[in-house]
Amino acid sequence: MRIVKFNYREVIDQVLQEMNFDRAVCLDATCGNGHDSLNIIKRLDKNGFLYCTDIQDLAIENTDDLLKEAGYKNYKIIKKSHDLFADEIEESFRLVIFNLGYLPGSDKEIVTRAETTIKAIDSLIKKLDKDGVIIVVSYLGHPNSKEERESLDKYLKNLSQKDFLVEKRQFYNQVNNPPIVYLIGVR
Ligand SMILES: C[S@@+](CC[C@H](N)C(=O)[O-])C[C@H]1O[C@@H](n2cnc3c(N)ncnc32)[C@H](O)[C@@H]1O
């Protein structure tokens, strides 16, 4: 794999490859068509478990179909807004991923929003394992995406450096607003 990454998928793959998934409980906080879920679940051991959430029935169905067809059983999909998810389960998370925006191929008006995105990160960060990571992929282009990006940037920039590590990965010389990947870890 190239050292300097070309797109957000390469960044995610690098992070997932470096992580320890031993007995990991993970959350796909925007499961959509299930591609991120599949990418995560294939790295879990037999004691690992993946939760998936989305607000759209189509996303729930697509993710379930993809994981089921691939033969996985160690997952549960819960239809819920991610800002309300932290109290849903008792376990802590090794990995939480947010792939923001709208469901590709579906209604572009159903999008993630600044307020709920920040609320979700702020509640889930408290449930992160010591060696856990939150990945946030942020796009521009969908309704309110600029507001979401600005709020996210501000929120993450102000997270206590005593308690958290925040990395921001950008594809600096690419045109057309490529997504930004934020990585958040516990210090
Ligand atoms: C870019 S798509 C996710 C792509 C997905 N991870 C994949 O691999 O196919 C964004 C998803 O976020 C979902 N979403 C929007 N607001 C949400 C919320 N408040 N809570 C959970 N999911 C939400 C949308 O329904 C959409 O499916």
The ligand as an SDF file (V2000), in Angstrom:
LIG
                    3D

 27 29  0  0  0  0  0  0  0  0999 V2000
  -22.3620    8.2950    3.6200 C   0  0  0  0  0  0  0  0  0  0  0  0
  -23.6700    7.3050    4.1960 S   0  0  0  0  0  0  0  0  0  0  0  0
  -22.8260    6.0120    5.0360 C   0  0  0  0  0  0  0  0  0  0  0  0
  -22.1040    5.0460    4.1390 C   0  0  0  0  0  0  0  0  0  0  0  0
  -21.8770    3.6920    4.7630 C   0  0  0  0  0  0  0  0  0  0  0  0
  -21.0160    3.7500    5.9050 N   0  0  0  0  0  0  0  0  0  0  0  0
  -21.3950    2.6780    3.7620 C   0  0  0  0  0  0  0  0  0  0  0  0
  -20.2780    2.1210    3.9150 O   0  0  0  0  0  0  0  0  0  0  0  0
  -22.1380    2.4110    2.8190 O   0  0  0  0  0  0  0  0  0  0  0  0
  -24.3390    8.2200    5.5450 C   0  0  0  0  0  0  0  0  0  0  0  0
  -25.4570    7.5160    6.2830 C   0  0  0  0  0  0  0  0  0  0  0  0
  -25.7190    8.2350    7.4970 O   0  0  0  0  0  0  0  0  0  0  0  0
  -27.0750    8.0040    7.8060 C   0  0  0  0  0  0  0  0  0  0  0  0
  -27.5200    8.9590    8.8280 N   0  0  0  0  0  0  0  0  0  0  0  0
  -27.9180   10.2500    8.6710 C   0  0  0  0  0  0  0  0  0  0  0  0
  -28.2200   10.7780    9.8640 N   0  0  0  0  0  0  0  0  0  0  0  0
  -28.0250    9.8130   10.7930 C   0  0  0  0  0  0  0  0  0  0  0  0
  -28.1950    9.7510   12.2040 C   0  0  0  0  0  0  0  0  0  0  0  0
  -28.6140   10.8250   12.8930 N   0  0  0  0  0  0  0  0  0  0  0  0
  -27.8990    8.6000   12.8560 N   0  0  0  0  0  0  0  0  0  0  0  0
  -27.4690    7.5080   12.1480 C   0  0  0  0  0  0  0  0  0  0  0  0
  -27.2840    7.5060   10.8110 N   0  0  0  0  0  0  0  0  0  0  0  0
  -27.5630    8.6370   10.1440 C   0  0  0  0  0  0  0  0  0  0  0  0
  -27.7700    8.1530    6.4670 C   0  0  0  0  0  0  0  0  0  0  0  0
  -29.0520    7.5830    6.5090 O   0  0  0  0  0  0  0  0  0  0  0  0
  -26.7820    7.4410    5.5390 C   0  0  0  0  0  0  0  0  0  0  0  0
  -27.1520    6.1070    5.3390 O   0  0  0  0  0  0  0  0  0  0  0  0
  1  2  1  0
  2  3  1  0
  2 10  1  0
  3  4  1  0
  4  5  1  0
  5  6  1  0
  5  7  1  0
  7  8  2  0
  7  9  1  0
 10 11  1  0
 11 12  1  0
 11 26  1  0
 12 13  1  0
 13 14  1  0
 13 24  1  0
 14 15  1  0
 14 23  1  0
 15 16  2  0
 16 17  1  0
 17 18  1  0
 17 23  2  0
 18 19  1  0
 18 20  2  0
 20 21  1  0
 21 22  2  0
 22 23  1  0
 24 25  1  0
 24 26  1  0
 26 27  1  0
M  CHG  2   2   1   9  -1
M  END
$$$$
